[in-house]
């Protein structure tokens, strides 16, 4: 088994002013929200889930995006409710959130 | 199948001056070397391998580190020869480099 049971990477890429990219469309904000939520859920022991920021993931047309490994499932999201569902269903229980897949 | 056949994340975390971390011990430099190498190898078509930078991967004691998904194999490396082996063997051919695993 890998070191982490599940590992999610949020694209937080930034471009020159005026060009949209994952960070400008909410990637960084949602990353922080997910980090705090996972930290609270895993407060009692070593984390099996890791939340990370990443550079440009190369799927700008679907942004903001995050990818969950080892499954290799890609998500796009709008708000904190979407992140709640990705965390609660996929990261914790292993159930893919079909409606947010890209 | 996932969007990329293989996806490697290099920790390029930076700490306050004086504290060692993956970037200070070569993470960023080796990331750039791997990116250039993969770009050259995949010049003729859409890339099946993606090289990304990431924030702190939480394995500072083994740094500098990178993780390859979907396999979830972690590597530590010293120089460009190590990166050549990770790229040529694992990222391109799918053969894990046992000697660099952590």
N, CA and C atoms of all chains as a GROMACS GRO file, in nm:
protein
  612
    1UNK      N    1   0.083  -0.120   0.000
    1UNK     CA    2   0.000   0.000   0.000
    1UNK      C    3   0.087   0.125   0.000
    2UNK      N    4   0.036   0.227  -0.057
    2UNK     CA    5   0.110   0.353  -0.062
    2UNK      C    6   0.116   0.416   0.078
    3UNK      N    7   0.197   0.517   0.090
    3UNK     CA    8   0.215   0.585   0.219
    3UNK      C    9   0.085   0.648   0.267
    4UNK      N   10   0.013   0.710   0.177
    4UNK     CA   11  -0.120   0.763   0.210
    4UNK      C   12  -0.226   0.676   0.143
    5UNK      N   13  -0.340   0.663   0.211
    5UNK     CA   14  -0.448   0.585   0.152
    5UNK      C   15  -0.507   0.660   0.031
    6UNK      N   16  -0.522   0.791   0.049
    6UNK     CA   17  -0.567   0.876  -0.062
    6UNK      C   18  -0.495   1.010  -0.058
    7UNK      N   19  -0.464   1.059  -0.176
    7UNK     CA   20  -0.383   1.180  -0.189
    7UNK      C   21  -0.449   1.270  -0.293
    8UNK      N   22  -0.493   1.388  -0.249
    8UNK     CA   23  -0.559   1.479  -0.342
    8UNK      C   24  -0.470   1.600  -0.368
    9UNK      N   25  -0.460   1.637  -0.494
    9UNK     CA   26  -0.380   1.751  -0.537
    9UNK      C   27  -0.470   1.855  -0.601
   10UNK      N   28  -0.468   1.975  -0.545
   10UNK     CA   29  -0.544   2.087  -0.601
   10UNK      C   30  -0.451   2.172  -0.688
   11UNK      N   31  -0.496   2.200  -0.809
   11UNK     CA   32  -0.421   2.294  -0.892
   11UNK      C   33  -0.439   2.434  -0.834
   12UNK      N   34  -0.328   2.499  -0.803
   12UNK     CA   35  -0.335   2.638  -0.755
   12UNK      C   36  -0.248   2.726  -0.844
   13UNK      N   37  -0.243   2.689  -0.971
   13UNK     CA   38  -0.159   2.764  -1.065
   13UNK      C   39  -0.210   2.908  -1.080
   14UNK      N   40  -0.116   2.999  -1.095
   14UNK     CA   41  -0.149   3.140  -1.118
   14UNK      C   42  -0.087   3.188  -1.248
   15UNK      N   43  -0.165   3.262  -1.324
   15UNK     CA   44  -0.110   3.318  -1.449
   15UNK      C   45  -0.102   3.469  -1.437
   16UNK      N   46  -0.057   3.529  -1.545
   16UNK     CA   47  -0.050   3.675  -1.545
   16UNK      C   48  -0.191   3.732  -1.524
   17UNK      N   49  -0.193   3.848  -1.469
   17UNK     CA   50  -0.320   3.913  -1.437
   17UNK      C   51  -0.414   3.914  -1.559
   18UNK      N   52  -0.536   3.882  -1.534
   18UNK     CA   53  -0.635   3.888  -1.642
   18UNK      C   54  -0.664   3.754  -1.705
   19UNK      N   55  -0.570   3.658  -1.689
   19UNK     CA   56  -0.596   3.526  -1.744
   19UNK      C   57  -0.653   3.435  -1.637
   20UNK      N   58  -0.762   3.370  -1.666
   20UNK     CA   59  -0.821   3.279  -1.568
   20UNK      C   60  -0.738   3.152  -1.556
   21UNK      N   61  -0.732   3.101  -1.435
   21UNK     CA   62  -0.670   2.970  -1.415
   21UNK      C   63  -0.728   2.914  -1.286
   22UNK      N   64  -0.680   2.799  -1.245
   22UNK     CA   65  -0.745   2.730  -1.132
   22UNK      C   66  -0.744   2.812  -1.004
   23UNK      N   67  -0.634   2.882  -0.977
   23UNK     CA   68  -0.631   2.956  -0.851
   23UNK      C   69  -0.730   3.072  -0.854
   24UNK      N   70  -0.733   3.144  -0.965
   24UNK     CA   71  -0.823   3.258  -0.976
   24UNK      C   72  -0.970   3.214  -0.969
   25UNK      N   73  -0.997   3.093  -1.010
   25UNK     CA   74  -1.136   3.047  -1.009
   25UNK      C   75  -1.169   2.965  -0.885
   26UNK      N   76  -1.087   2.977  -0.781
   26UNK     CA   77  -1.125   2.918  -0.652
   26UNK      C   78  -1.041   2.803  -0.603
   27UNK      N   79  -0.942   2.759  -0.682
   27UNK     CA   80  -0.861   2.643  -0.645
   27UNK      C   81  -0.794   2.657  -0.508
   28UNK      N   82  -0.729   2.771  -0.486
   28UNK     CA   83  -0.657   2.792  -0.361
   28UNK      C   84  -0.748   2.799  -0.240
   29UNK      N   85  -0.860   2.867  -0.257
   29UNK     CA   86  -0.956   2.881  -0.148
   29UNK      C   87  -1.013   2.744  -0.109
   30UNK      N   88  -1.047   2.665  -0.209
   30UNK     CA   89  -1.104   2.533  -0.181
   30UNK      C   90  -1.000   2.436  -0.126
   31UNK      N   91  -0.874   2.453  -0.168
   31UNK     CA   92  -0.764   2.375  -0.110
   31UNK      C   93  -0.757   2.398   0.040
   32UNK      N   94  -0.759   2.523   0.080
   32UNK     CA   95  -0.750   2.554   0.223
   32UNK      C   96  -0.869   2.500   0.300
   33UNK      N   97  -0.984   2.509   0.240
   33UNK     CA   98  -1.104   2.455   0.304
   33UNK      C   99  -1.090   2.303   0.324
   34UNK      N  100  -1.044   2.234   0.220
   34UNK     CA  101  -1.027   2.089   0.229
   34UNK      C  102  -0.920   2.051   0.331
   35UNK      N  103  -0.812   2.126   0.334
   35UNK     CA  104  -0.702   2.100   0.430
   35UNK      C  105  -0.753   2.109   0.573
   36UNK      N  106  -0.829   2.215   0.602
   36UNK     CA  107  -0.882   2.234   0.737
   36UNK      C  108  -0.979   2.122   0.775
   37UNK      N  109  -1.061   2.084   0.680
   37UNK     CA  110  -1.161   1.980   0.706
   37UNK      C  111  -1.093   1.845   0.734
   38UNK      N  112  -0.994   1.810   0.652
   38UNK     CA  113  -0.922   1.684   0.672
   38UNK      C  114  -0.845   1.687   0.803
   39UNK      N  115  -0.787   1.801   0.835
   39UNK     CA  116  -0.712   1.814   0.959
   39UNK      C  117  -0.802   1.788   1.079
   40UNK      N  118  -0.922   1.840   1.076
   40UNK     CA  119  -1.018   1.820   1.185
   40UNK      C  120  -1.062   1.675   1.194
   41UNK      N  121  -1.084   1.613   1.078
   41UNK     CA  122  -1.131   1.474   1.076
   41UNK      C  123  -1.023   1.377   1.122
   42UNK      N  124  -0.896   1.414   1.101
   42UNK     CA  125  -0.785   1.324   1.133
   42UNK      C  126  -0.710   1.368   1.259
   43UNK      N  127  -0.776   1.446   1.342
   43UNK     CA  128  -0.707   1.506   1.456
   43UNK      C  129  -0.652   1.404   1.555
   44UNK      N  130  -0.711   1.286   1.556
   44UNK     CA  131  -0.675   1.189   1.659
   44UNK      C  132  -0.560   1.096   1.624
   45UNK      N  133  -0.511   1.101   1.502
   45UNK     CA  134  -0.406   1.006   1.468
   45UNK      C  135  -0.336   1.044   1.341
   46UNK      N  136  -0.244   0.958   1.297
   46UNK     CA  137  -0.170   0.986   1.174
   46UNK      C  138  -0.265   0.986   1.056
   47UNK      N  139  -0.252   1.085   0.970
   47UNK     CA  140  -0.346   1.099   0.859
   47UNK      C  141  -0.328   0.995   0.751
   48UNK      N  142  -0.438   0.937   0.708
   48UNK     CA  143  -0.432   0.846   0.593
   48UNK      C  144  -0.464   0.918   0.464
   49UNK      N  145  -0.514   1.042   0.480
   49UNK     CA  146  -0.547   1.123   0.364
   49UNK      C  147  -0.458   1.247   0.365
   50UNK      N  148  -0.404   1.281   0.248
   50UNK     CA  149  -0.318   1.400   0.238
   50UNK      C  150  -0.375   1.496   0.134
   51UNK      N  151  -0.378   1.622   0.172
   51UNK     CA  152  -0.425   1.728   0.081
   51UNK      C  153  -0.306   1.813   0.042
   52UNK      N  154  -0.282   1.829  -0.086
   52UNK     CA  155  -0.166   1.906  -0.133
   52UNK      C  156  -0.202   2.006  -0.241
   53UNK      N  157  -0.123   2.112  -0.244
   53UNK     CA  158  -0.132   2.202  -0.358
   53UNK      C  159  -0.036   2.153  -0.466
   54UNK      N  160  -0.069   2.187  -0.590
   54UNK     CA  161   0.015   2.148  -0.702
   54UNK      C  162   0.023   2.261  -0.803
   55UNK      N  163   0.124   2.255  -0.888
   55UNK     CA  164   0.132   2.348  -1.000
   55UNK      C  165   0.029   2.310  -1.105
   56UNK      N  166   0.036   2.374  -1.220
   56UNK     CA  167  -0.063   2.351  -1.327
   56UNK      C  168  -0.075   2.203  -1.360
   57UNK      N  169  -0.197   2.151  -1.348
   57UNK     CA  170  -0.220   2.009  -1.373
   57UNK      C  171  -0.252   1.980  -1.519
   58UNK      N  172  -0.254   2.085  -1.600
   58UNK     CA  173  -0.270   2.064  -1.744
   58UNK      C  174  -0.412   2.044  -1.791
   59UNK      N  175  -0.511   2.073  -1.706
   59UNK     CA  176  -0.651   2.057  -1.749
   59UNK      C  177  -0.727   2.188  -1.726
   60UNK      N  178  -0.667   2.294  -1.770
   60UNK     CA  179  -0.718   2.429  -1.748
   60UNK      C  180  -0.862   2.446  -1.796
   61UNK      N  181  -0.898   2.376  -1.903
   61UNK     CA  182  -1.032   2.390  -1.958
   61UNK      C  183  -1.140   2.340  -1.863
   62UNK      N  184  -1.103   2.260  -1.766
   62UNK     CA  185  -1.199   2.205  -1.670
   62UNK      C  186  -1.189   2.273  -1.533
   63UNK      N  187  -1.100   2.371  -1.519
   63UNK     CA  188  -1.069   2.429  -1.389
   63UNK      C  189  -1.183   2.501  -1.321
   64UNK      N  190  -1.177   2.511  -1.186
   64UNK     CA  191  -1.069   2.459  -1.102
   64UNK      C  192  -1.077   2.306  -1.088
   65UNK      N  193  -0.960   2.243  -1.088
   65UNK     CA  194  -0.957   2.097  -1.081
   65UNK      C  195  -0.871   2.046  -0.965
   66UNK      N  196  -0.903   1.923  -0.927
   66UNK     CA  197  -0.821   1.849  -0.831
   66UNK      C  198  -0.820   1.704  -0.878
   67UNK      N  199  -0.714   1.630  -0.845
   67UNK     CA  200  -0.708   1.489  -0.882
   67UNK      C  201  -0.682   1.406  -0.757
   68UNK      N  202  -0.754   1.294  -0.745
   68UNK     CA  203  -0.739   1.204  -0.631
   68UNK      C  204  -0.669   1.076  -0.676
   69UNK      N  205  -0.557   1.046  -0.609
   69UNK     CA  206  -0.486   0.921  -0.633
   69UNK      C  207  -0.496   0.833  -0.510
   70UNK      N  208  -0.487   0.699  -0.522
   70UNK     CA  209  -0.439   0.627  -0.640
   70UNK      C  210  -0.544   0.607  -0.749
   71UNK      N  211  -0.668   0.645  -0.726
   71UNK     CA  212  -0.772   0.615  -0.826
   71UNK      C  213  -0.755   0.693  -0.956
   72UNK      N  214  -0.692   0.811  -0.950
   72UNK     CA  215  -0.680   0.892  -1.070
   72UNK      C  216  -0.812   0.952  -1.114
   73UNK      N  217  -0.894   0.991  -1.016
   73UNK     CA  218  -1.024   1.052  -1.045
   73UNK      C  219  -1.008   1.204  -1.039
   74UNK      N  220  -1.058   1.272  -1.144
   74UNK     CA  221  -1.047   1.418  -1.154
   74UNK      C  222  -1.180   1.483  -1.121
   75UNK      N  223  -1.172   1.593  -1.045
   75UNK     CA  224  -1.293   1.666  -1.008
   75UNK      C  225  -1.281   1.813  -1.044
   76UNK      N  226  -1.398   1.870  -1.076
   76UNK     CA  227  -1.411   2.014  -1.081
   76UNK      C  228  -1.516   2.050  -0.976
   77UNK      N  229  -1.506   2.170  -0.920
   77UNK     CA  230  -1.592   2.205  -0.805
   77UNK      C  231  -1.621   2.354  -0.808
   78UNK      N  232  -1.728   2.389  -0.739
   78UNK     CA  233  -1.770   2.528  -0.737
   78UNK      C  234  -1.758   2.588  -0.598
   79UNK      N  235  -1.807   2.514  -0.498
   79UNK     CA  236  -1.815   2.573  -0.365
   79UNK      C  237  -1.782   2.471  -0.255
   80UNK      N  238  -1.800   2.515  -0.131
   80UNK     CA  239  -1.763   2.431  -0.018
   80UNK      C  240  -1.848   2.305  -0.007
   81UNK      N  241  -1.970   2.313  -0.056
   81UNK     CA  242  -2.055   2.192  -0.055
   81UNK      C  243  -1.996   2.083  -0.144
   82UNK      N  244  -1.940   2.125  -0.257
   82UNK     CA  245  -1.876   2.027  -0.346
   82UNK      C  246  -1.755   1.964  -0.276
   83UNK      N  247  -1.676   2.046  -0.207
   83UNK     CA  248  -1.558   1.993  -0.137
   83UNK      C  249  -1.600   1.900  -0.024
   84UNK      N  250  -1.706   1.937   0.048
   84UNK     CA  251  -1.758   1.849   0.154
   84UNK      C  252  -1.787   1.710   0.098
   85UNK      N  253  -1.849   1.709  -0.018
   85UNK     CA  254  -1.887   1.580  -0.077
   85UNK      C  255  -1.764   1.500  -0.122
   86UNK      N  256  -1.668   1.568  -0.181
   86UNK     CA  257  -1.545   1.498  -0.223
   86UNK      C  258  -1.472   1.442  -0.101
   87UNK      N  259  -1.464   1.521   0.006
   87UNK     CA  260  -1.394   1.474   0.127
   87UNK      C  261  -1.471   1.360   0.193
   88UNK      N  262  -1.597   1.384   0.222
   88UNK     CA  263  -1.676   1.285   0.298
   88UNK      C  264  -1.694   1.154   0.220
   89UNK      N  265  -1.723   1.165   0.092
   89UNK     CA  266  -1.750   1.044   0.014
   89UNK      C  267  -1.623   0.978  -0.037
   90UNK      N  268  -1.544   1.052  -0.112
   90UNK     CA  269  -1.429   0.988  -0.175
   90UNK      C  270  -1.309   0.971  -0.082
   91UNK      N  271  -1.264   1.082  -0.025
   91UNK     CA  272  -1.138   1.074   0.053
   91UNK      C  273  -1.153   0.987   0.177
   92UNK      N  274  -1.267   0.995   0.242
   92UNK     CA  275  -1.286   0.918   0.365
   92UNK      C  276  -1.343   0.778   0.338
   93UNK      N  277  -1.447   0.771   0.255
   93UNK     CA  278  -1.514   0.641   0.235
   93UNK      C  279  -1.472   0.567   0.108
   94UNK      N  280  -1.405   0.636   0.018
   94UNK     CA  281  -1.363   0.570  -0.105
   94UNK      C  282  -1.470   0.563  -0.212
   95UNK      N  283  -1.577   0.642  -0.195
   95UNK     CA  284  -1.686   0.641  -0.294
   95UNK      C  285  -1.673   0.762  -0.387
   96UNK      N  286  -1.651   0.734  -0.515
   96UNK     CA  287  -1.632   0.840  -0.614
   96UNK      C  288  -1.758   0.926  -0.627
   97UNK      N  289  -1.739   1.058  -0.638
   97UNK     CA  290  -1.851   1.150  -0.653
   97UNK      C  291  -1.874   1.173  -0.803
   98UNK      N  292  -1.963   1.094  -0.858
   98UNK     CA  293  -1.981   1.094  -1.004
   98UNK      C  294  -2.020   1.231  -1.060
   99UNK      N  295  -2.103   1.304  -0.985
   99UNK     CA  296  -2.157   1.428  -1.042
   99UNK      C  297  -2.050   1.538  -1.058
  100UNK      N  298  -1.937   1.523  -0.991
  100UNK     CA  299  -1.831   1.626  -0.999
  100UNK      C  300  -1.713   1.582  -1.084
  101UNK      N  301  -1.719   1.461  -1.137
  101UNK     CA  302  -1.607   1.410  -1.218
  101UNK      C  303  -1.591   1.486  -1.349
  102UNK      N  304  -1.466   1.503  -1.390
  102UNK     CA  305  -1.440   1.562  -1.521
  102UNK      C  306  -1.341   1.472  -1.596
  103UNK      N  307  -0.914   0.428  -1.728
  103UNK     CA  308  -0.777   0.477  -1.708
  103UNK      C  309  -0.779   0.624  -1.671
  104UNK      N  310  -0.686   0.664  -1.593
  104UNK     CA  311  -0.676   0.804  -1.553
  104UNK      C  312  -0.635   0.890  -1.672
  105UNK      N  313  -0.642   1.018  -1.654
  105UNK     CA  314  -0.609   1.112  -1.762
  105UNK      C  315  -0.463   1.099  -1.804
  106UNK      N  316  -0.375   1.084  -1.707
  106UNK     CA  317  -0.234   1.059  -1.737
  106UNK      C  318  -0.201   0.914  -1.700
  107UNK      N  319  -0.112   0.856  -1.777
  107UNK     CA  320  -0.072   0.718  -1.746
  107UNK      C  321   0.010   0.715  -1.617
  108UNK      N  322   0.099   0.815  -1.605
  108UNK     CA  323   0.176   0.830  -1.480
  108UNK      C  324   0.193   0.976  -1.447
  109UNK      N  325   0.188   1.005  -1.317
  109UNK     CA  326   0.188   1.144  -1.271
  109UNK      C  327   0.285   1.152  -1.154
  110UNK      N  328   0.391   1.230  -1.172
  110UNK     CA  329   0.491   1.242  -1.064
  110UNK      C  330   0.485   1.382  -1.004
  111UNK      N  331   0.488   1.386  -0.871
  111UNK     CA  332   0.484   1.511  -0.796
  111UNK      C  333   0.614   1.525  -0.717
  112UNK      N  334   0.683   1.635  -0.742
  112UNK     CA  335   0.805   1.667  -0.667
  112UNK      C  336   0.771   1.766  -0.556
  113UNK      N  337   0.815   1.734  -0.437
  113UNK     CA  338   0.800   1.831  -0.328
  113UNK      C  339   0.899   1.945  -0.351
  114UNK      N  340   0.846   2.067  -0.357
  114UNK     CA  341   0.935   2.184  -0.372
  114UNK      C  342   0.907   2.282  -0.258
  115UNK      N  343   0.874   2.225  -0.144
  115UNK     CA  344   0.840   2.310  -0.029
  115UNK      C  345   0.962   2.390   0.016
  116UNK      N  346   0.934   2.513   0.058
  116UNK     CA  347   1.040   2.599   0.111
  116UNK      C  348   1.006   2.641   0.254
  117UNK      N  349   1.104   2.637   0.340
  117UNK     CA  350   1.086   2.681   0.478
  117UNK      C  351   1.165   2.808   0.503
  118UNK      N  352   1.155   2.856   0.624
  118UNK     CA  353   1.232   2.974   0.659
  118UNK      C  354   1.381   2.944   0.644
  119UNK      N  355   1.455   3.047   0.616
  119UNK     CA  356   1.597   3.031   0.591
  119UNK      C  357   1.666   2.951   0.702
  120UNK      N  358   1.749   2.861   0.662
  120UNK     CA  359   1.825   2.786   0.760
  120UNK      C  360   1.768   2.648   0.788
  121UNK      N  361   1.638   2.631   0.758
  121UNK     CA  362   1.579   2.498   0.780
  121UNK      C  363   1.582   2.420   0.649
  122UNK      N  364   1.632   2.299   0.654
  122UNK     CA  365   1.636   2.218   0.533
  122UNK      C  366   1.496   2.169   0.496
  123UNK      N  367   1.472   2.161   0.369
  123UNK     CA  368   1.348   2.098   0.321
  123UNK      C  369   1.374   2.052   0.179
  124UNK      N  370   1.273   1.997   0.115
  124UNK     CA  371   1.295   1.933  -0.016
  124UNK      C  372   1.351   2.029  -0.119
  125UNK      N  373   1.301   2.153  -0.121
  125UNK     CA  374   1.350   2.243  -0.225
  125UNK      C  375   1.498   2.277  -0.203
  126UNK      N  376   1.531   2.306  -0.079
  126UNK     CA  377   1.668   2.341  -0.047
  126UNK      C  378   1.765   2.226  -0.074
  127UNK      N  379   1.714   2.104  -0.066
  127UNK     CA  380   1.804   1.990  -0.088
  127UNK      C  381   1.794   1.936  -0.231
  128UNK      N  382   1.741   2.017  -0.323
  128UNK     CA  383   1.749   1.979  -0.464
  128UNK      C  384   1.617   1.948  -0.533
  129UNK      N  385   1.507   1.951  -0.460
  129UNK     CA  386   1.376   1.915  -0.517
  129UNK      C  387   1.340   1.997  -0.641
  130UNK      N  388   1.353   2.129  -0.630
  130UNK     CA  389   1.316   2.215  -0.741
  130UNK      C  390   1.403   2.197  -0.863
  131UNK      N  391   1.532   2.184  -0.838
  131UNK     CA  392   1.627   2.167  -0.948
  131UNK      C  393   1.599   2.035  -1.023
  132UNK      N  394   1.574   1.929  -0.947
  132UNK     CA  395   1.548   1.799  -1.009
  132UNK      C  396   1.411   1.796  -1.079
  133UNK      N  397   1.315   1.869  -1.024
  133UNK     CA  398   1.185   1.884  -1.091
  133UNK      C  399   1.205   1.942  -1.231
  134UNK      N  400   1.280   2.049  -1.240
  134UNK     CA  401   1.301   2.113  -1.370
  134UNK      C  402   1.374   2.021  -1.467
  135UNK      N  403   1.469   1.947  -1.414
  135UNK     CA  404   1.541   1.852  -1.499
  135UNK      C  405   1.445   1.745  -1.552
  136UNK      N  406   1.359   1.692  -1.465
  136UNK     CA  407   1.263   1.589  -1.506
  136UNK      C  408   1.161   1.644  -1.607
  137UNK      N  409   1.115   1.766  -1.584
  137UNK     CA  410   1.019   1.830  -1.675
  137UNK      C  411   1.078   1.842  -1.816
  138UNK      N  412   1.201   1.890  -1.824
  138UNK     CA  413   1.266   1.908  -1.955
  138UNK      C  414   1.285   1.773  -2.025
  139UNK      N  415   1.322   1.675  -1.947
  139UNK     CA  416   1.347   1.542  -2.005
  139UNK      C  417   1.218   1.481  -2.060
  140UNK      N  418   1.112   1.490  -1.982
  140UNK     CA  419   0.982   1.436  -2.025
  140UNK      C  420   0.929   1.513  -2.146
  141UNK      N  421   0.949   1.644  -2.145
  141UNK     CA  422   0.905   1.727  -2.257
  141UNK      C  423   0.974   1.682  -2.387
  142UNK      N  424   1.102   1.656  -2.379
  142UNK     CA  425   1.178   1.612  -2.496
  142UNK      C  426   1.132   1.474  -2.542
  143UNK      N  427   1.106   1.386  -2.447
  143UNK     CA  428   1.064   1.250  -2.481
  143UNK      C  429   0.924   1.246  -2.541
  144UNK      N  430   0.841   1.342  -2.502
  144UNK     CA  431   0.702   1.342  -2.546
  144UNK      C  432   0.674   1.449  -2.652
  145UNK      N  433   0.779   1.493  -2.720
  145UNK     CA  434   0.766   1.607  -2.811
  145UNK      C  435   0.670   1.580  -2.927
  146UNK      N  436   0.652   1.455  -2.963
  146UNK     CA  437   0.574   1.424  -3.083
  146UNK      C  438   0.424   1.408  -3.061
  147UNK      N  439   0.378   1.410  -2.937
  147UNK     CA  440   0.235   1.386  -2.918
  147UNK      C  441   0.189   1.426  -2.780
  148UNK      N  442   0.061   1.402  -2.752
  148UNK     CA  443   0.007   1.437  -2.621
  148UNK      C  444   0.076   1.353  -2.514
  149UNK      N  445   0.115   1.418  -2.406
  149UNK     CA  446   0.192   1.350  -2.304
  149UNK      C  447   0.110   1.252  -2.221
  150UNK      N  448   0.162   1.135  -2.200
  150UNK     CA  449   0.097   1.039  -2.111
  150UNK      C  450   0.155   1.047  -1.971
  151UNK      N  451   0.267   1.117  -1.960
  151UNK     CA  452   0.333   1.135  -1.831
  151UNK      C  453   0.330   1.284  -1.796
  152UNK      N  454   0.294   1.315  -1.671
  152UNK     CA  455   0.292   1.455  -1.627
  152UNK      C  456   0.386   1.473  -1.509
  153UNK      N  457   0.464   1.580  -1.515
  153UNK     CA  458   0.556   1.615  -1.406
  153UNK      C  459   0.503   1.740  -1.339
  154UNK      N  460   0.483   1.735  -1.208
  154UNK     CA  461   0.428   1.850  -1.134
  154UNK      C  462   0.506   1.882  -1.010
  155UNK      N  463   0.501   2.011  -0.976
  155UNK     CA  464   0.552   2.048  -0.845
  155UNK      C  465   0.438   2.039  -0.744
  156UNK      N  466   0.474   2.018  -0.619
  156UNK     CA  467   0.373   2.008  -0.514
  156UNK      C  468   0.424   2.078  -0.388
  157UNK      N  469   0.333   2.111  -0.299
  157UNK     CA  470   0.369   2.163  -0.168
  157UNK      C  471   0.425   2.050  -0.082
  158UNK      N  472   0.445   2.076   0.044
  158UNK     CA  473   0.505   1.976   0.135
  158UNK      C  474   0.429   1.844   0.130
  159UNK      N  475   0.500   1.737   0.097
  159UNK     CA  476   0.437   1.606   0.085
  159UNK      C  477   0.436   1.530   0.217
  160UNK      N  478   0.491   1.593   0.321
  160UNK     CA  479   0.480   1.533   0.455
  160UNK      C  480   0.581   1.424   0.484
  161UNK      N  481   0.686   1.413   0.402
  161UNK     CA  482   0.788   1.311   0.428
  161UNK      C  483   0.927   1.375   0.431
  162UNK      N  484   0.934   1.482   0.505
  162UNK     CA  485   1.054   1.565   0.511
  162UNK      C  486   1.179   1.485   0.550
  163UNK      N  487   1.159   1.384   0.634
  163UNK     CA  488   1.273   1.305   0.682
  163UNK      C  489   1.341   1.227   0.570
  164UNK      N  490   1.271   1.210   0.460
  164UNK     CA  491   1.327   1.134   0.346
  164UNK      C  492   1.370   1.224   0.231
  165UNK      N  493   1.350   1.354   0.244
  165UNK     CA  494   1.368   1.449   0.136
  165UNK      C  495   1.509   1.457   0.080
  166UNK      N  496   1.520   1.501  -0.047
  166UNK     CA  497   1.408   1.541  -0.132
  166UNK      C  498   1.329   1.420  -0.185
  167UNK      N  499   1.198   1.435  -0.190
  167UNK     CA  500   1.113   1.324  -0.232
  167UNK      C  501   1.024   1.362  -0.349
  168UNK      N  502   0.981   1.256  -0.419
  168UNK     CA  503   0.879   1.268  -0.522
  168UNK      C  504   0.793   1.142  -0.512
  169UNK      N  505   0.665   1.152  -0.554
  169UNK     CA  506   0.578   1.035  -0.551
  169UNK      C  507   0.519   1.014  -0.690
  170UNK      N  508   0.514   0.888  -0.733
  170UNK     CA  509   0.459   0.854  -0.864
  170UNK      C  510   0.326   0.782  -0.845
  171UNK      N  511   0.222   0.837  -0.909
  171UNK     CA  512   0.091   0.772  -0.910
  171UNK      C  513   0.060   0.727  -1.051
  172UNK      N  514  -0.027   0.625  -1.071
  172UNK     CA  515  -0.114   0.568  -0.969
  172UNK      C  516  -0.050   0.466  -0.877
  173UNK      N  517   0.077   0.432  -0.898
  173UNK     CA  518   0.137   0.326  -0.816
  173UNK      C  519   0.158   0.365  -0.671
  174UNK      N  520   0.174   0.496  -0.644
  174UNK     CA  521   0.200   0.538  -0.507
  174UNK      C  522   0.340   0.499  -0.462
  175UNK      N  523   0.435   0.506  -0.552
  175UNK     CA  524   0.575   0.474  -0.519
  175UNK      C  525   0.649   0.604  -0.488
  176UNK      N  526   0.720   0.605  -0.374
  176UNK     CA  527   0.794   0.723  -0.330
  176UNK      C  528   0.942   0.706  -0.356
  177UNK      N  529   1.003   0.814  -0.403
  177UNK     CA  530   1.147   0.812  -0.431
  177UNK      C  531   1.218   0.926  -0.360
  178UNK      N  532   1.345   0.898  -0.324
  178UNK     CA  533   1.437   1.002  -0.285
  178UNK      C  534   1.552   0.995  -0.385
  179UNK      N  535   1.615   1.108  -0.413
  179UNK     CA  536   1.713   1.115  -0.522
  179UNK      C  537   1.822   1.214  -0.486
  180UNK      N  538   1.935   1.197  -0.551
  180UNK     CA  539   2.049   1.284  -0.523
  180UNK      C  540   2.084   1.370  -0.644
  181UNK      N  541   2.088   1.309  -0.761
  181UNK     CA  542   2.139   1.382  -0.877
  181UNK      C  543   2.062   1.347  -1.004
  182UNK      N  544   2.110   1.402  -1.115
  182UNK     CA  545   2.041   1.384  -1.243
  182UNK      C  546   2.040   1.239  -1.289
  183UNK      N  547   2.141   1.165  -1.249
  183UNK     CA  548   2.142   1.023  -1.287
  183UNK      C  549   2.026   0.948  -1.222
  184UNK      N  550   1.995   0.986  -1.097
  184UNK     CA  551   1.880   0.924  -1.030
  184UNK      C  552   1.750   0.959  -1.103
  185UNK      N  553   1.738   1.084  -1.142
  185UNK     CA  554   1.617   1.126  -1.214
  185UNK      C  555   1.607   1.055  -1.350
  186UNK      N  556   1.721   1.043  -1.419
  186UNK     CA  557   1.720   0.969  -1.546
  186UNK      C  558   1.662   0.830  -1.527
  187UNK      N  559   1.703   0.766  -1.420
  187UNK     CA  560   1.657   0.628  -1.397
  187UNK      C  561   1.508   0.624  -1.364
  188UNK      N  562   1.461   0.719  -1.282
  188UNK     CA  563   1.318   0.724  -1.249
  188UNK      C  564   1.235   0.750  -1.375
  189UNK      N  565   1.282   0.841  -1.459
  189UNK     CA  566   1.208   0.874  -1.581
  189UNK      C  567   1.211   0.756  -1.678
  190UNK      N  568   1.330   0.709  -1.711
  190UNK     CA  569   1.343   0.606  -1.814
  190UNK      C  570   1.278   0.474  -1.772
  191UNK      N  571   1.298   0.436  -1.645
  191UNK     CA  572   1.246   0.305  -1.601
  191UNK      C  573   1.101   0.314  -1.558
  192UNK      N  574   1.071   0.400  -1.462
  192UNK     CA  575   0.936   0.399  -1.406
  192UNK      C  576   0.835   0.476  -1.492
  193UNK      N  577   0.865   0.603  -1.518
  193UNK     CA  578   0.765   0.686  -1.586
  193UNK      C  579   0.737   0.639  -1.729
  194UNK      N  580   0.840   0.595  -1.798
  194UNK     CA  581   0.821   0.553  -1.937
  194UNK      C  582   0.786   0.405  -1.948
  195UNK      N  583   0.861   0.321  -1.877
  195UNK     CA  584   0.841   0.176  -1.894
  195UNK      C  585   0.755   0.111  -1.785
  196UNK      N  586   0.730   0.183  -1.675
  196UNK     CA  587   0.649   0.124  -1.568
  196UNK      C  588   0.726   0.034  -1.475
  197UNK      N  589   0.859   0.039  -1.482
  197UNK     CA  590   0.940  -0.048  -1.395
  197UNK      C  591   0.992   0.031  -1.275
  198UNK      N  592   0.948  -0.009  -1.156
  198UNK     CA  593   0.985   0.063  -1.034
  198UNK      C  594   1.137   0.056  -1.011
  199UNK      N  595   1.195   0.166  -0.967
  199UNK     CA  596   1.339   0.171  -0.939
  199UNK      C  597   1.359   0.141  -0.791
  200UNK      N  598   1.383   0.015  -0.762
  200UNK     CA  599   1.387  -0.031  -0.623
  200UNK      C  600   1.493   0.042  -0.539
  201UNK      N  601   1.607   0.070  -0.599
  201UNK     CA  602   1.718   0.125  -0.521
  201UNK      C  603   1.691   0.267  -0.471
  202UNK      N  604   1.595   0.337  -0.531
  202UNK     CA  605   1.567   0.476  -0.490
  202UNK      C  606   1.438   0.489  -0.409
  203UNK      N  607   1.371   0.377  -0.387
  203UNK     CA  608   1.244   0.381  -0.312
  203UNK      C  609   1.263   0.419  -0.165
  204UNK      N  610   1.167   0.493  -0.112
  204UNK     CA  611   1.168   0.522   0.032
  204UNK      C  612   1.031   0.492   0.091
   0.00000   0.00000   0.00000
